[in-house]
Amino acid sequence: MKIKPVCNSYAAQRGRLLQYLQEKGAITTLQARHELAVMHPAGRVKELRDSGHPILTYWAFDVDSAGVRHRQGLYVLQVGGKHD
């Protein structure tokens, strides 16, 4: 789901991130940055959590485009979507 964003407001970033999580179930920090143009995924995830979305964080390792290994967040939307 690599997209070219029309708008890069926090609300638009949250929307892209939530849509991806609803479709795929999980995303890493690097995926969010490169595929969704969300440069601070942790901040957007916190905002989604604050609005009631049950998102868990796990730690994962991945290699960036320069070949450097990074510990990063793996964000997982819990089954059931949103708590009221």
C-alpha positions in Angstrom: 0.0 0.0 0.0 2.7 2.5 -1.0 0.9 5.8 -1.5 1.6 9.4 -2.5 -0.1 11.5 0.1 -2.1 14.5 -0.9 -2.2 15.9 2.6 0.4 15.3 5.3 -1.5 16.7 8.3 -1.4 14.7 11.5 -5.1 13.7 10.9 -4.2 12.5 7.4 -1.3 10.5 8.7 -3.5 8.9 11.4 -6.0 8.1 8.7 -3.4 6.4 6.5 -1.9 4.5 9.4 -5.3 3.3 10.8 -6.4 2.2 7.3 -3.2 0.2 6.9 -3.6 -1.4 10.3 -7.2 -2.3 9.6 -6.2 -3.9 6.3 -2.9 -5.5 7.2 -3.1 -5.8 11.0 0.5 -4.6 11.7 3.1 -2.2 10.6 6.7 -1.4 11.6 8.2 2.1 12.1 10.2 1.8 8.8 7.2 0.7 6.9 5.1 3.6 8.2 7.8 6.0 7.2 8.5 4.6 3.7 5.1 3.4 2.6 2.7 5.8 4.3 4.9 9.0 4.7 4.3 9.0 8.5 7.6 10.3 9.8 6.8 9.9 13.5 4.7 6.7 13.7 5.0 6.5 17.5 3.3 9.8 17.9 0.5 8.9 15.5 0.0 5.6 17.2 -0.3 7.3 20.6 -3.0 9.6 19.1 -4.9 6.6 17.7 -4.7 4.9 21.1 -5.9 8.1 22.9 -9.0 8.0 20.6 -9.7 4.4 21.6 -7.9 2.2 19.1 -6.3 -0.9 20.8 -2.8 -0.9 19.3 -0.1 -3.0 20.9 3.7 -2.3 20.4 6.3 -5.0 20.1 10.0 -4.7 19.3 11.3 -5.9 16.1 14.6 -5.6 14.2 14.9 -4.7 10.5 17.5 -3.3 8.1 17.0 0.1 6.6 17.8 1.1 3.0 21.4 1.8 4.0 21.8 -1.7 5.4 21.8 -0.6 9.0 20.0 -2.8 11.5 17.5 -1.0 13.8 15.3 -1.9 16.7 11.9 -0.5 15.9 8.3 -0.6 16.9 6.0 -3.2 15.4 2.4 -1.8 15.9 -0.4 -4.4 15.9 -4.1 -3.5 15.9 -5.9 -5.8 18.3 -8.7 -7.9 16.8 -12.0 -6.1 17.3 -10.8 -2.7 16.1 -11.9 0.0 18.4 -12.9 0.2 22.1 -15.5 2.7 23.1 
